[in-house]
Amino acid sequence: MTATTKDIETPVRAGLLYSFPVAAGVVIYANSLVAMDITGYARPARATATDRIIGRATSFIDNTSGTAGFDSTGRALACEVETGIFRWVNGDSIALIAHRGAVVYAQDNQTVYASSNANARPPAGRVVDV
C-alpha cells in the first residue's frame, strides 16, 4: 500500500480497560504498573525483558495462594488493567526536554528508567511529561 495523499477514515477503539488472568504467587497493588509474562498472565512489572507492560492495575489483587488464573478456592482471578498516561517514579534523570516522546523502561511496579539496561527492562511507554 502506498502513503495516503488525502484525509482518510481510521477505525478506532477507545480501549482503556482490559482484564488479564493473574499469575500464581503474586500480589498486584492498586494503581501499580502491571506486566504480562510470557505465559500470558498479569503480574507486577519487573525488570524482565520477556514481560510486556500492559498498564496500571485498578485494584489490589493477592494471588499468593492461588494458581495461574485462579484464586485459592479455584475461582477465576483476573486483574483489570487501565491504559493511559500515568506518572511513575523517575528512576534516573529522565528530563522533559531531552526525553519527551522517548521510550522508558520498567524496573519494577512503580519505577521507570530512560535506559533498557542492555535490554533487561521491558518498554513501559513514552515520556509525555515529567
N, C-alpha and C positions, 0 to 999 in steps of 0.2 A: 504494500500500500504506500502511496506517496503522501507527502505532507499536505494538509488542507490549505486551501487558498481562500476560504470563506468561513463564516461562522457555522458551527455545527451543533447538533444536539448530542449531549453526552449523558447517558443514563447515570443516575447517582443513587446511592443507598446511604442513608444517614446512620450507619451502624455505630451506635455509641455504646451499647451494652451487649455483651456476649456472655455465654455460660460455658465453662470448661470443667470436665471432671477433675477432681483433686487427687494429687499423688498421695501415696501412702506415707505415713510417718512425718507429715509436715504440719506446721502452723502457718497460716497466712493471716497477716494482720490487716485490719481495715485500713484502706487508703494507702496501702503499700504497693510497691512495684511487683508485678506478677509475671512469671515466665511460663512457657510451655516447654516441658522437657522433650527429649527425643522419642518418648513413648506416647506423647500426646496429652500428658497430664499437667494441670496447673500446679505451680509450686512457687515459693518465694524466689524472687530474682536473685541470681548469684553470678559470680564470675566463671561461667561455664560456657565456652564458645558454642556448644551444640544447642543450648537453650535459645528460645525465641521469646523476646519480651512481647507481652500481649496487652498490657495496660495496667490499670490500678484496681485493686480489689475494692468492692463496695461494702464488704463486711468482713468480720472476723470469722475464720474457719479453723477448727482444730481437728486434724485427722491423724493425730499421733497414734491412735489405737486402731485405726481403720486400715483397709486395703485400698489399692489404687481404684478410685472411682466410687468407693463405698465407705460408709462410716462403720463403727464397731458393731452396729446392730444389723449390718447388711443392707441398709438403705442407700440408694444412690446419693452421692455427695458431689455437688458442683459449686464452683466459685463464679460469682457474677463479676465480670471484669468490665470496667469502663475505659473507653479510649478517649483521648483528648490531649490537651496541653496542661501539664502539671509542673509544679515547682518541686524538684528533687534536691537533695543535698548536693552541693557542688564539691566534688571530691578533690579537685585541684584548681587550677587557675583559669577556669572557663570564664571568658570575658565576652560581653555582649558584642562589641565591635569586631573582635578577632574571630568569634565563633558563631555569630548569627548564621543560621542555615546549616551549620556543620552537624555531623552525626556525633552523638555522645553514646557512651558505653556503660552498661550497668556493672557495678561492683558488688552490690547487694540489694536488698529490698527497699532501699531509700537513697542510694548514692550513685551518682553518675560521674564519669570522667571524660575528658577530651580524647584520651588515648585508649586504644583497644588492649593495651598491654600485650603486644605481639599476638593479637587475635585471641587472647584468653577471655576477654569480656564480650558479651553479646551486644549488638547495637540496641539502644534503648529509645532512640528518636532523634529529633533535631532541635537545636537551640532556637528558641523563639525570643526569649527574654532572660535576663539574669537578675 
